[in-house]
Amino acid sequence: MRKIKPPTPPDNKERAGPARDFSIFSELELERRRNSDQDFDADLFHEAVTLVLGKIAGLGGREQGDAEDDHQ
């Protein structure tokens, strides 16, 4: 059976703040889990990371927008 490598998330250099920190953490966690003897679903892991990064990006935009509203 051929293994398909999941799509690689964008480089950490393209992120800032909490999104970059979480992305770095998730890369290290992915490597740790791959080296583990336990079963691991890399596709599910990538899906979860993508979901969290999307949520972080949404929160970042909303917080910035909220701060701009306070200055008006």
C-alpha positions as CSV (number, residue, x, y, z in Angstrom):
1,M,0.0,0.0,0.0
2,R,1.4,3.4,-1.0
3,K,1.4,6.1,1.7
4,I,0.3,9.5,0.7
5,K,2.0,12.3,2.5
6,P,-0.5,14.9,3.7
7,P,-0.1,18.5,2.4
8,T,2.5,20.5,4.2
9,P,1.2,23.6,6.0
10,P,2.7,26.9,5.0
11,D,6.1,27.7,6.3
12,N,6.3,29.1,9.8
13,K,8.0,32.2,8.4
14,E,4.6,33.2,7.0
15,R,3.0,33.2,10.4
16,A,3.3,35.5,13.4
17,G,2.5,35.3,17.1
18,P,0.4,32.5,18.5
19,A,-0.1,30.9,15.0
20,R,3.7,30.6,14.5
21,D,4.1,29.2,18.1
22,F,1.4,26.6,17.6
23,S,2.8,25.7,14.2
24,I,6.3,25.1,15.6
25,F,4.8,23.1,18.4
26,S,2.7,20.9,16.1
27,E,5.7,20.2,13.9
28,L,7.7,19.0,16.9
29,E,4.7,17.0,18.1
30,L,4.2,15.4,14.7
31,E,7.8,14.3,14.6
32,R,7.5,12.9,18.2
33,R,4.4,10.9,17.3
34,R,5.9,9.5,14.1
35,N,8.9,8.3,16.1
36,S,6.6,6.7,18.7
37,D,5.6,3.0,18.7
38,Q,1.9,4.0,19.1
39,D,-0.5,4.1,16.3
40,F,-0.8,7.6,14.7
41,D,-3.1,9.0,12.1
42,A,-1.1,11.7,10.4
43,D,-4.0,12.8,8.2
44,L,-6.2,13.5,11.2
45,F,-3.3,15.3,13.0
46,H,-2.8,17.6,9.9
47,E,-6.6,18.2,9.7
48,A,-6.7,19.2,13.4
49,V,-3.6,21.5,13.0
50,T,-5.2,23.2,10.0
51,L,-8.5,23.7,12.0
52,V,-6.7,25.2,14.9
53,L,-4.5,27.5,12.8
54,G,-7.7,28.7,11.0
55,K,-9.3,29.5,14.4
56,I,-6.2,31.3,15.6
57,A,-6.2,33.4,12.4
58,G,-9.9,34.2,12.9
59,L,-9.3,35.3,16.5
60,G,-6.3,37.4,15.5
61,G,-8.3,39.4,13.0
62,R,-11.3,39.8,15.3
63,E,-9.0,41.0,18.2
64,Q,-7.3,43.5,15.9
65,G,-10.7,44.7,14.6
66,D,-12.0,45.0,18.2
67,A,-9.0,47.1,19.1
68,E,-9.5,49.4,16.1
69,D,-13.2,49.9,17.2
70,D,-12.1,51.0,20.6
71,H,-9.9,53.8,19.1
72,Q,-12.8,55.4,17.2
